Amino acid sequence: MSPKSHKRARSPRPQQAILFAALGDDTRLALMAKLVSGKPASIAQLGAGSSLTRQAITKHLRVLERAGLVHSVRSGRERQFAFDPRPLDAMQHYLDRVSQQWDQALVRLKSFVET
Amino acid sequence: MENKIEKTIELNAPVARVWRALTDYREFGEWFRVALEGPFVPGQPARGHITWPGYEHVVWQAIVQKMEPERLFSFTWHPYAVDPSVNYSSEPPTLVEFRLEPIPTGTRLTLTESGFENVPAHRRAEAFRMNDGGWTQQMKNIETHVAQKP
């Protein structure tokens, strides 16, 4: 996979609300489950074994793409879709960091008011 | 995944004492490590330079929301807004709330910070990157300072 073959999600600033909305759907969660193994898959592969139409899968993938959770890779004449964990990682790290800072600030406050 | 931070701490000090430490701008600055320019006023911005060694060039800014004496103090701000070359004002802020409650041993303080669902993804990633090396050392400096000045 060369960087050139990556087509990034349209939205440059996926926000957490979009992220949660994207994940709050059984069909999309099922699609994600197929993609988290790390191997890109085509629409046909994603639809194998399910009753979903090509159109429905495309629609759901677009939602995941907007949230930055999936990006498409062109492979010959076909588009393949790959899982991108970065939006989830970034969110968790960010909250962890802010949270740690508050822990430290509150410890300073405690020693400040208790002396 | 939580999109809100909530922390509760019990302080062995009366509510009035904690209220002053939170809302007197000089006292707030002492433990929060910021030299504020003036008192907190609801609806008004509060600003000042961070007093952490190495970060003195960074301006801290918040907008005071509520000041309900000895009960609630809140402000909005941009967490990790530490890059002087970036204008954060167009980005959605988060809301910080300090709630005070008297308990037999003193005060129960509950801190919440909410609104993270609106923080742009690139900022979240940046906060993680910039923080990893530098702040750890700064925290050690602060701990040393507090220990020396109980």
Interface residues (C-beta under 8 A of the other chain):
Chain A: P12 R13 P14 Q15 Q16 A17 F20 G68 R86 P87 L88 A90 M91 Q92 H93 Y94 L95 R97 V98 S99 Q101 W102 D103 Q104 A105 L106 R108 L109 K110 S111 F112 V113 E114 T115
Chain B: M1 E2 N3 I5 K7 I9 L11 N12 A13 R17 V18 A21 L22 E27 E30 W31 F32 R33 P79 Y80 T107 L109 L111 E113 F116 E117 N118 V119 P120 A121 H122 R123 R124 A125 A127 F128 N131 W135 M139 I142 V146 P150
